[in-house]
Structure formats: structure tokens, C-alpha cells
Amino acid sequence: MKNLKINIATGIVGILNCVLFAISWPMIFGAAVSDGFTGTHVTGGTGAFFYVMAGIGVVLNIVALLQSKKVGISLVGPILGIIGNGLFLASAIMAFPAIVVLIVGIVFIFLHHPSKNGYVMNDSSYMRNNYNQQNQYQPGNQYRGQNNQQYGNNVQQNQYNQNFSNQQNNQNYGNVGTRMSRRNK
């Protein structure tokens, strides 16, 4: 399975956000206490920093979701990343549930599992199978060696028949009927 650079970057930002969300409460409460004693306004800027990081996480997870869908990678990691960062964006009070959801999402992002229902668009075996499925039930294809289940032909069976009906092969190995008759004697 192809490893996407956006998934790796999203996982790294997810780990960073987990650490930032874990320290967000003490930092915001410390800034609020400091504002109370000194008369400054640092709390708003401190909270805004954490919200901006959560917003970056949401954007990266959306991009990773779209790229993973194109390539056929499981979408569980990016979806959980969107939910985790969204929980923190909704309110910093949701920091701990956001951390838990982000950790699970990061694990799935780094695993790069293929999607169960999805398919890889640039995989030649998918294109070959899709071609066989499209031509499977057309009446003229039973003579072309296609994988045509309705008419009973199979590529391997056709190749087998061609090898034994070819006179050059029969000269090297003898005729099938001759060998069978020798065994029966």
C-alpha cells in the first residue's frame, strides 16, 4: 500500500496536537491567573494559539481524507482526526476526549490499511478485473479467450486447449491420444 506524505504529516501534527491539548488547560488557567494579578490580556492569545493548532489539524485531516479516498486507504484515521480536532475547536473543555480520539486516529493514519470497500484507481489488476467484468456477458467473447463464466470459457482452459492442439507442441511431447492409448495397453 502506498504511504502518503500527507498522512505522515497529519499524524505528526496529530501527535503535536495531543501534547498541546494536554498542556492547554494548565497554560490557559495559568494565563488567566496571570491576567488577574498583573492586569494583562494574555489569556485570549494563549487560547487562540491552541485553537489555531486544532484548526490546522482539521484542515490537514480533511486533505488526508480526500487523498486517502483517491488511493484506497482506510478513511478511519482522518475521520477520527477531524472529530478529535473538532472537539477541541468546539471548546477547550473537551481537551481530554479530543486527545483520546486523536490518539486512536493517529494509529489508524500511520497503519495505511487498504479500504475494505474501496479500490485503487491506478492499480493495473483493478483495471484488468474491471475489463473482464465489463466483457463477461457479451455473447461474442466466448471465442476471444476472455474470462467468460456465462459461456464456460476460462483463460487457463483456452490456453490448455491451444497448447495441445498446436502441432509443434505435439511433436515435442507426443499426441495426447497416443499417450493415453499407451497407458491403457
N, C-alpha and C positions, 0 to 999 in steps of 0.2 A: 504494500500500500504506500502511496506517495505521501511523504511528510511535507506538509505545507508550512512555509516560513511564517505565515500569518498565525497559524495555530500555535507555533512555538512562541512567537512574540506575545500572543494573547495569554498563553499560560504563564509566561514570565511576569507580565503586567498583573495577572490574577494573583500570583504569589505576592507581589509587591503590595497589591491592594489588601490582601489578607493581613499582612503585617501592619499596614497603615490603619485599617479598620480596627485592629486590635488595640492600637495605641490612640485611637481617635478620642475615646471618652476621657482618658486622663489628660490629654492635650487640651481638649475643649474646656473641660472643667477647670484645669489649671489657668487657661487664658481668661476664663470668666472670673475666677478669684483674683487674678492679677488686675483685671479691669476694675474690679470692685475696690481694690485698695489703692491703685495708682491713678484711676480716672482715665485710662486709655481705652481704646476701642480695638483690641487685638482679636477678640473672640470671633467677630464676623469674618475676618481674613483667615483665621485658622480653620473655621468650619468650611469656608469656601474652598480652601485647598483640598480638603477631603472630598467634597462634592465634585470638584473638577476631576479628581482621580477616578472617582466612581463613574463619571460621565465618559472619560476616556476608555474605561473598561467596558462600558456598554457599547460604545462605537466599535471597538476592536472585536468584541464578541459578535456583533451584527455582521461585520465584514467576514469574520471567520465562519459564521453560519452560512453565508452565501457562497464562499469559496469551497467549504466542505460539501455543500449540496452539489456543486458542479462536479466535484471529483468523486463523490460517492462515499465520503467519510461520514460516520455516525454524527448526528446533529445534537446528541445529548449534552456534550461538553459546552458548546457555545450557548445552547438554550439555558443551561444551568448558570452559566456565566452572566447572561443577560439578567436572569432572575436575581442572582446574588448581588450584582452591582445595582440593579434597580431597587432592591430592598433598602440598600444604604442611601440611594438617591431619594427615596420616599421619605426617609427620616433616619438620622444618625442613631436614633434609639434602636433601630433594627440591625446594629452592627454585628452582634453575635450570630443571629440567624444568617446574615449575609456571609459571614466568614465560613460557616458550615456548608452552605450551598456552594460557595466559591471553591472550597477545597474539593468537594465531590466533582464539580465541573472541571477543575484543573486536571484531575486524574483522568477524566474521560477525554479531555482535549489532548493530553500527551499520549494516550493509548493509540490513537489513529485507527480505531476499528472501522472496518467497512460497514456501510449501511446495510441493514437486513433487507429492506425493500428496494433500495436504490441500486443503481448500476453505474458503471464507469463509462462515460461517454466516449473517451478516447481509447478504449480497450478493444483490440482487434478481435478478441474472441467474442465480445458482445456483438460487434458488427457482423461477424460471421454467423453467430447464432440467430441474430435478428434477420439476416438474409435468408437463412434456411427456414425460419418460421414464416416469413412472408411468402416464400415459394413452396411451402409444404403441401398445399392442397390444390395446386394448379394441375389440371389433367396432363399437360404436355411434359411435365417434369419427370415422370417416371422413367423416361428414356434418357435423361441427361445426367443421371448419377447423383441427383440431389437426395438429401435425406427426406424421403417422402413416405411417411408412415401410412398414409391412407392407401397407397398402392403397393405397399410391401417392399419397396426397394430401400436399400441402405448403401451407403458409400462403400463400406467394407465388403459387403456381399458383391457389389458390382466389380470391385477391384479383384476379388477372388475369382469371379467368373471370367474376367478378362485375362487373368494370368493363366488359367487352364485352357482357355480357348485359343490362346496365342500359340501358333505353331512353333515359334522359336523356343518358347519355354518348354514345349512338349518334346522337342528334340533333345534338350539337355536332361530332362527328368523322366522322359518316357510318357506315354499317354496314360491318363488316369484309368481308363478302361482296361488297359493292358496290365497295369499293376494290380488292379482288383482281380483280374482273372488269374494272375499268377498266384495270388494269395489263396484263392479259392481252390486251387488244384492240389 
